[in-house]
Structures are given as structure tokens and as C-alpha cells.
Amino acid sequence: MPATRPALPSRYATPELIAYGGMGEVYRATDETLGRTVAVKVLSERYARDDEFHARFLREAQTAASLSGEANVIVIHDVGETRDDLPFIVMEYVPGGTVADRLRTRRVDSEQALRWLEQAAAALDRAHARGIVHRDVKPANLLIADDDTIRVSDFGIARAAGNDTLTLAGTVLGSSGYMAPEQARGDPATPASDRYALACVAFELLTGRRPFVRDNPAAEANAHATEAAPSPSEVDPSVPAALDAVFARGLTKRPENRHASCAELVADLRRALAVTRSAATTVVAAPRPAGATVTRHVSRPRRTAVLVGAVGLLGAGAALAWALTGIGDGADSATVVLTETLQGETVERTVTEASTVVLTETVDGETVERTVTAEASAPPPPPASAADGSALNDEGFRLLQAGDVEGALPVLESAVAALAGSATIAEAYASYNLATARFALGRCDGVAELVDRSEQVQGKRKEIDQLRKKVEKDCGD
């Protein structure tokens, strides 16, 4: 800890140390010229004595100051040098500490986390639109104002400190816990690198820990560069599984496969949490009149397998639509028609309150009728996003065919999350394709369950049996 106060210009009176780290110290001071409390960040002497760094820091600080008018960005009032030639930045004083401080004391609820992430995302996206990359997004750089809103600080400082992250011999400069794989490899940072870092922050906010926790910063940076990101629901079983697909995309190694913006990432997180909450809601239907007859019409696709490579992939139908319509014949009767459309093929079921089901299937011009007993209650409709899930599976299937397994993985994670519980052929295909992608990347997590779900929905298939045998051989205890 520094023992002496910095030699600031006289207008910044009574500086008091409030934070310090590897790059410098932060002081609370009074700007006597304007009569306000400010925060002054003074850079460490070991960096400031390097002439190249010194000039680069001042240049980057001035660039960061150009963002001061943006919402949720820390306001920079002044940039200069102390009387002993140490660069400093004068910023607005934000008394609420940082998100890192808050996380050290307790977990935050998901709604609070989403609000903070939305505010940070908005600030980062505006910076990216102006060609500015933060390069060091982390909880310690997200300051909390009096009204509990976020201010993003330290734009450009990581670049000033040595063109991103890996600089001083044998050390990692910056925040290895939130470092994009390309930065850990020494490549230039881009807006996609900030989006990866924000996904790491989101992971910690929602699970209570960083995606990769290692014994030292170098090992943690290497994990970002080389290891598959964990699923949040594996880290914390209380976290909704629907978030797994969002983080699979947000933390993918390939920058081009991440979300197109920080706002899109956070919107996906909010949507996954909202779907989970909605799925947990119990809906009680109005009572049906006595003696009512229920008729259900369900159209389903021809079950066609597309075999690719040694294991095989299953393509999904593209057009999925569900409609629930009530038609009344009078006070004493009611008819409900449930229609699922997939690839233009039709299956009709007639269900009465006596639990008798007449099943008529027409495939390739042949009609088969059979009568079975079943529960009369209507099957629940799939999630509202099932059509999107089918389209995502088609895209993931295309990427698998092209050999881009890593690119297909986050797309298929999203497809499975969107289709979960729909019991459609699209869900079966997406589950199988995701199992194939994970297994091809050397992962065993959830693969057996995905294979089982695919078979549960669509029945026995040669391709499923082949994949299951491989999984049992390579992933068994």
C-alpha cells in the first residue's frame, strides 16, 4: 500500500486512498475549483517511468474521455500528470463501490444482475459503435452509483498498459478471469472480446463464480484459451438449464460465433430466465361442460433420417406452428382443435372424455387406423420459441455438415433450449445433433441424456443406437 499521497495539482485537495491494485491507486479528493468530490486514478510508477507507456496511456485516456457523455459510462473530468510526472485521470466519484465489491459480500438476485448487465451492455455497444474497445471488462470496472445504476470505467486502459493483456515477462496484466481466448493467445482484442468478457461477468453474477477458476492467473488465462466452458447449470444446479445454451454461445472460442452485440447477449439471458419462470407457472383451465367431446388434429412430419459420416446427423423440419382453437356447438358441448404443422404431413387424433383415441396416420399415401386408450387431457403446447428452435437446429445441422462442429455447438445448444419439452420431431433431431457435436468435441456432459431424449421422442433409430454405443464406450465409467 502506498505510504505517501500523490503530488496532485493543488485544486484536488485532501486526497484519500480508497482503492489500489497492480496498475495504480484511486483517491477520493475535493475539486476545489468546481466544489465537488472526484475520484483520481494515479498510475503506478513502474508503468509511468516507461516513456512509451506514458504517452500511450495519456492518448488512451483522452480517447476514453470522449465517451464521457454516454449513459452508464464513467464521466472523466480531467487527464494530466502529477508534479512528479505520474499520469492521472480525474473521474466522477461513484460512492457505491463496484460490482466486484458487491459480489464479495453476497450473491445478487437474477433481476438485479440483468439490470446491471443491460446497463453495461448499452455502454459497451455505444463504445463499439465509435470504434472503442474496452479490453478489460470485469466486475471491478463496473461501478455502482447512488441510484444502483452502473458506470463502466477504465476504457482503453488495458491497451495503454501494453496492447491488451500478456505483457511483462512471465506475467498476465489485466483480468485473466474474464479474458477472451484471443486475448489470452496474444491476439488483438475486438468488440467480440468485450462481449466474451461480459458473458464471464454474467456467468459470475448468475452462478456465484467465474467460468474458469484456477490456482494462478496464467493457468486461468490458459483455460480461457484452451478449455471448453462449463455449463452454468453444472456449476450451480439451481441455475436454470435454459441458460446453458446462451453461455455456450457467449463463451465460445471463436469470436465470430458469439452474439452480435452485448445487448443481444443480455436479451438472450433475460429470455432464458423468463421462459424458465413461465414454464414453472401453473395454469388452471376453465371447467369443460359435462359430456363434452374433444377432437385433436395433429399434423406431423415424415420421419426421415439424414446420415452423414460415421455416426450420422438428423435434420429437422423448418416450419413449425402450433394453434389451439376452441369451437363450441352449444351450451352442452365443446370442441378443441389442436394443430401442429411440420413439413406438410398430417396425423389426426380424436379424443373423447371416455379416454378413447382413434389414431389415423397418412404417410406416403397409405392410411392406417388404430384405436388406443389414453388420457383425455391435451398435451401441452411447446414453447413459443419452438419455431426458432427448429430453424436453429437447421442451421446447426448445416454447420455440422460443413465440418464446423465448434460453430455448430452454441447454435444447437440454443435449439435444444428452445425446443425443450415440446416432444416434436424437431426436438428429437436437435437433441441428437447436439449430442453428436458435444461428443465430436470430446465432451461427455449430457450426451447420454440427449441421445435418450431423441429416442424417447422419435423411437428406435439405427443412428441413435450407433451413437449410444460410441458414447458408452468412450464416456462410460
N, C-alpha and C positions, 0 to 999 in steps of 0.2 A: 504494500500500500504506500502511495506517495506520502512523504513526510512534510513537504512544503507546498504552499499554494502557488498556482501558476502566475506568471507575471503578465496578467491580462491588462489591456488598456484600462485606464482609471475609471471610465464610465461604467465598467462591470464590477461593481463593488461587492465586498464581503462574499467571495466565492466559497461555497461549502461543498465538499465532496459528497456525491450521492450515489455514484456507481463507478466501477473501474473494471478493466479487462486487459486482454493482450494488446489491443490496439491503442488504448489510451484511457483517459479518465473523463467523467462527466461531473460538472459542478453546477449547483444552483447559485445564481447570482442575481443582483439587482441592477437592471439597466437604469442608471440614474438620469440619463438623458431623457428617456421616454417614460420613466416611472413605472416599470413593470418587472416582474420576475421572469428570468430567462434561464435556459439550460445551455451551458457552454461545454462543448466536447473538445478536449485538447488532445492532440495526437501524441503518442508515445515518442520519447526521444530517439529510441532505436530506429524508428522509421523516419522521423523528421530529419535526421542527420544525413540521410541519403538524398542527394540533390535531385536525382531523377524522380524519386518517390515524392519529394516535397512539391515539386512543380506539378506532378500528375495529380496529387491529392487536391491542390487548390483548384485545378482545372475541373476535376470531377465534382468537387463541392459546389462550384459555380453552376455546373450543369444541373446538379440536384436541386439547387436553389430555384431553377426555372420552373420546377413543379410545385412550388410553394402555394400557388393559388388554387391547386386542385383539392377537392374534398378528400378527407381521410389521408392526406399526406402531411407530414410534419412541416410546419412553417419555418423557413430559415430566414433569420433577420440579418445575419452578418457573417462574413467569412474574412479571416485575417490571420495575423501572426502575433504571438506574444512578444514581449520585449527581448526574450532570449530565443527568438526565431522558431518557436513551435507553432505549427498551424493549428487553428481552432475554427469551430463553427458555432455560431450562436443561434439557438433554436427556440421555438416556443416551449415553455415549461409545461409539461403534462404530468400532473400530480398523481395519477392513478397507478403508476408503475407500469409494468409490461405484462403481456400475456404469459411470459415465462415466469414472472413473479407469482402470478395467479395460479399457474399450474403446479408450482412448488408447494402450495398450501392445500389445494383441493382440486377435484375434477369439476368441470363446469358442465351444466346440462346441455343437451344437444341443441336446443333452440338458441341459447346464448352463443354457443360455438358457431352455429350457422350465421348468426348476425355478424359476428366478428369476421368470419371468413368472407362473407359477402362484401363487407366494407374494405377489407384488404384486397380482395379481388378487383373491386372497382378501381382502387388506386393503382394497382399494378397494370391493369388493362389500359388505363389512361396513359401511364408512363410508356408502355409498349407502343401505343399509337404514336407517340412522339419520339420513338427510336431510343428510349432509355431502358436499359435492363438493370434490375436491382442487383442481382448476383449473390445476395446473402439474405434471402427471405428466411426468417426464423422467429420464434415467439419473442425473443429478446428485442427484436426490431419492430414489434407491434406494440405501440404504447397505448395506454388506456386513459382517455380523457375523463373529465368530471362527469360527463353525461353517459359514460360507459361506452363511448364510441372509440373506434380505432384510429390511430395515426401511424402511418408507415414511415419509418425513419431509415437513415443511412443509405439512401440511393447512391449507387456508384462507388461507395467506399471500398468494397471488395476489389473492384477494378483498380482503384488507385493504389491499393496495397500490393499489387503485383500481378495484374492481368488475370484475375479470377482467384484461384484458390491454392494450388500447390506451388509454393514459392521458396521460402527459406529452406536451406538444405536439411532434408530429413524431417520437415515439419509440415503440418497442414494448417494453413491460415484460413480462417473463416469458420464455418459451422458444418463439420462433417456429418452431423446428424440429419441434415436437411439438404445435402449436396447432390445435385443431379449427376447421373452416371458420367455424362460427357465432361462435366467439370472435374470429377474425380480422376478422369483419364488425362486431364490437362488440356482438353479441347476448349475453345471459346464458349462462353455462356450465351444463350439466346433467350427470347421470351419463353420458349418451352422449358428452359431450365428453371425459370421463376415459377412456372406452373407446377413443375415437379416438386419444387421446394414447398409450395403452398399445399400440395397434396400431402407432403410429410407433416406439415403443421396440422392439417385437418386430421390426419391419422392419429397424431398425439392427442389432439383435443377430444376425439371421439372414443379412443381406446385407453388413454392414460399413459401411453409410451410411444417412443419413436419407432418407425418401421424396423430399423436395424440398431440394435444396442450391442456394442462390443466393448472390450476392455480398454481400448485406446482409440484416439481419433483416426489414425491411419487405417486401422482394421475396419472401422465403421465406414470410412470413405471407400475402402476396397469392397465392402459388402454392397454398397450402393452400385458400384460399377459392375459387379460380377454375379451377385446372388439374386434369385427370384424373390420378389417382395412377398412378405407373408400376407395372408388374408386377415382382415381385422377381426372377423368372427372367430378365427383360430386364436388370436392373441387375447381376445376378451369375448367369451361365449355369450355375454349379454348384449353384444353389438348385433344388430340385425344383419342377417346373411345377405340381404339385398345390397348392402354397401360393398361387398366383396368385388362385384363387377366394376363398380365405379373406381375403386382404388386399383384394380388390376390395370385399368386404362391410365389412371392418373400417375401411376408409378412404373409404367412400362419403360424399358431401357431405351427404346427408340423414340426420339423427340417427336418425329412426325406422326406417331400413333397416339400421342397424348391429346387431351382436349384442346380445342381450337382457341380457347380463351380461359382465363381464370374464372370468369363469370359462368361459363358453361360447366366447368368442374363443380363449382359450388351448387349450381342449379341441379346437377345430377345427384349430388349428395342430398339435397333437400327433397328431391323427388323420391329417392330410395327410402328415406326415412318416412315420408308421407305415405307411400304405398304400404310400408310395413304397419304403420299405425292404422291405416284404413283396413288392412287385412285382418287386424285384430279386433275390429269393431263388430259387434253382434247386431244383425238386422232382423227384426221380427216382422214377418209378413202379416197382412190383414187376414182374418179368417176367411176360408173359402166356403161358399154356400153348400149345404148338405146335398149330396148326390151329384156334385159337380163332376164333369168329365174333363180330364186334362189330355191334350194332344200335343206331342212334341215332334217337330220336324227338324232333323239334324242332317246337314249335308257334310260329307267328309271326303277326303281325297283318296284316290287310289294309292295304296301303299307301294311305292316304288323305291327300290334301293339303288343308289349310285355307288359303284365300287371303284375306289381309287387307291392304287398302291397295294401294299401287302395287307393292310388292315381294312381299309375301306372307309368312306365317308358317306354320311347321309345328308342329302339336300332337302331343304324344307320348301313347302309351298309358299308362294309370295303373298297371296291375297287371303287375309283372314278377317272375317267380320262376324260379330255376334249381334243378334237383335232379339229382344224379348217384348212380345206384344200381347196384350190382353184383349180378348173378344168375348163379349157377353151375349148369350142368346135369350136373356131374360133374367128375372129376379132369382130363378131357381137353378141357373146353370152358369158355368164359366168355362172358357177355353183359353189355354195359354199356348202360344206357338213360339217355340224356341228354334232359331235358325242359325246354324254355323255353316259358313261357306268357305270351302277350301278347294281350289282348282276345279271348280265346276261340277263335282260329283255329288250325288245325293244319297243319303240314308234316311229313312223315315221310321220314327218310333211312335206308337200310340200307347199312352199310359192311362189307365183308369184308376179310380180310387181303390179298386179291388186288387191293385198291385199286379195286374196282368199287362205284359208288354208284348205287343206284336211288332216284330222287327222285320222290316223289308229292306234288303240291300240290292242295289242295282249297280253292277260293275261290269264294264265291257259288254253291255247288252244282256247279261244274264241276271235274272231276278231270283232271289232266294227269300222265302218267308219262314220265320220260326217264332214260336210263342214261348216266352220265358216269364218267370215271376221275378219281380224286382220291387224295390221301394218306389213309391209313387212320387216322392219329393224330387223336384227338379234339380239337376246338377248345377252347382254354382257357376256363373259365367266366369271366364278367365279375366285376368286383369285388363284394365282399359288399354294398357300399353302392349297387348299381345300382338297387334298388327306390326308395331315397331319391332317387337322381338323376332317375328318371322322374317322381317326384312334384314335385321341384324344377322340372323343366322345365315341367310343367303349370302350376305357379304363375307361373313366368317368362312363359310364353305368355299367361296371364290378364292379367298386368300390361302386357304389350305391347299386347294388345287394348284395354286401358283407356287406352292412351296414356302410361303411366308407364314410359318407356324407362329412365330413370336408376334407378328402383326395380327394374326387371327385371334390370338388368345384373349385380349381385352374385349374384342368385338363379341366373341362367343360368350364371355362372362356376362356381358350386358344382355345378350339374347336370353340366356338361361334365367337371369334375374327377372326379365320382363315376362317370360312365359311360365314362370314357376307356378305350379298348381293348376294350370289350365287344362291339363290332360289332353292336349291336342297333339296331332302328329308333329306339328312344328316343335313343340316342347321335346318330344322324343328325339327328333333329329338334332336339335340344338344340344341336348344333354349328351348325345353320342359324340357329336363333333367336338364339344368342349373336353370330354374325356380323352378323345384322340389327341387333341392339341396338348393338353397337360402331360399326357404320357409321352408324347414325342419330345417334349422338352425335359424329360427326366423327372417329372413330378408325379407323386402318387396321391397327393392330398385330394380326397373327394372323388377320385377317379372311379373306384368301385361303385360308389353310391350313384354316380351319374350313369354308369352302364346299367345298373339295376333299374333306375328310373326310366331309362329309354325302353328297356324290355317290358317294364310294367305297363307302359302306355301302349306300345305297338305290338307286343307279343314277341315270340321267339324269332330270331333272325340269325342267319349264318354269320353276318358281320359282327353282331354283338357277341356271339359265342367265341369268335376268333379273338376279339379284343379282350374279353374277360380272361381267356386262357393266358394271354400275354401279361395282363395285369397281375394275375395270381402268381405267375412265375417270377416276375421282376419286383413286385411290391409286397409279396407275402412276408409274414413274419419269419 
